Amino acid sequence: MMGFKVSGLGWSGIALGALLAAPGVAAAQGSAAAPTFTKDIAPIFQEKCEACHRPDSIGPMSLQTYEEARPWVRSIKARVAERQMPPWHLDKGVGIQKFKNDRSLSDDQIATIVKWADAGAPRGDAKDLPPKKVWPDGQGWNFAAMFGQKEPDMVITSHEFTMPARSQDAWDKRQTPTGITEPRWVRAIEIRPTTLKGRRITHHAIAYLRQEENDPAANFNMLAPFMEWAVGKEGEMMRPNTGKLLLPGSVINWDIHYSAAGEEITNAVELGVYFYPKGQEPKYRNYLALVPAAIGEMDIQPNTISMAQGNTVLRQAARIESFQAHMHLRGKAMLMEAILPTGQQQVLSYVNDFNFNWHNTYVYADDAAPLLPKGTILKITSWHDNTSAKKSNPDPNQWVGWGDRTVDEMAHAWVNIVYMSDEDMAAEVQARKTATRTQQQ
């Protein structure tokens, strides 16, 4: 059950003056010795930056060595101080703040980088360098090493698609059989373009799962989102004792959106699947839900900021596993709230500085994932900035409507949900209370 409404109204409804204030970080002050690359900066880059900023990866430059990082010091300082890099666009003063995949920098790390840049970016002593971090060759798979593997257990590849150098946006919606011959539970999923060049033209890729089953929560029309990939997204790792189910005869219905990049590029998309060992069946099933702020229609006037709201109702007690905002070039902010059956309203997460180049999935920590009763309304509010203040806005003088093209707009959240019985929910709530009391003792 879903609903939505779209409005060209201003910032009414919540205290948006505070919510939408962009955080800034001042340059570090003090007389302490300046940080050096070898001792202070390299460890930060290894932990939070090299996953993208290394040779043959998706970052525009490598930051593995001093020689590679030094020409970019001014840009690094600006992007880090503005909290644009590493990409983590949640407001740190609103909603839940504990995540399993938090790649943001701490205030101390930001201050260290700013101070290093302001001091002229000193190299430091070579003996202070940490051991070089080893990364997989080529694109690599993000989760394989976590399971002691080099590849996923199964890779399903879409059909090849050639995008002309100049063209209207295109969508590949063909099908690929999974080849599954027995029920298998999935503990992690990745989607990626098959080549680095393919990342230049792949706007997003959604793998819809079509299979016959009796579970009404899967999807009433037997076509349910299995995973969505967009620029900057790593994949989905299921929480322990949860998983997604693949059944014999299942088929992947692709929805791959391609945009021209100035040269002809041929691409396909790979779906990497990691299974639980045979015979190991998780207790809970994970469902990926599209929760709308707007769907099917929008009306954003030129040179205005607009708001849209929508919702979905939880059909059972549920744990919310993750949250990901999805908008296009004019997307500004997105808020997810829970309205309990009692009428109580909880702010869960707020992306206050949406960046189309990075579709982050925010995975809640085990002890922070929202536990919500049956009948709770998940409410999504989005804001679009169709003014010249939005740097990614291609033309603030255009009316903008809902649509699949990059220059059109969307507004929805991808939310992973685990449904459970009321008894299991009560047990998990009690377990958290007990853990909290133990920590406080």
Secondary structure, DSSP 8 states (H G I E B T S, - for coil): -EEEEEE---STTTTHHHHT---------SSS----IIIIIHHHHHHHTTTTSSTTSSSSS--SSHHHHGGGHHHHHHHHHTTTTTT--B-TTSS---BTT-----HHHHHHHHHHHHTT-----GGG--------SSS--SSGGGGT-SS-SEEEE---EEE-SS---EEE--EEE----S-EEEEEEEEEESSTTHHHHEEEEEEEEE---S-TTT-TTSEEEEEEEETT---EE--TTEEEEE-TT-EEEEEEEE---SS-EEE-EEEEEEE--TT---SEEEEEEEEEEE-S--EE-TTEEEEEEEEEE-SSEEEEEEEEEE--TTEEEEEEEEE-TTS-EEEEEEESS--TT----EEB-TTTS-EE-TT-EEEEEEEEEESTTSTT-S-TTS-EEB-SSTTSB-EEEEEEEEEE-HHHHHHHHHHHHHHHHHHH-
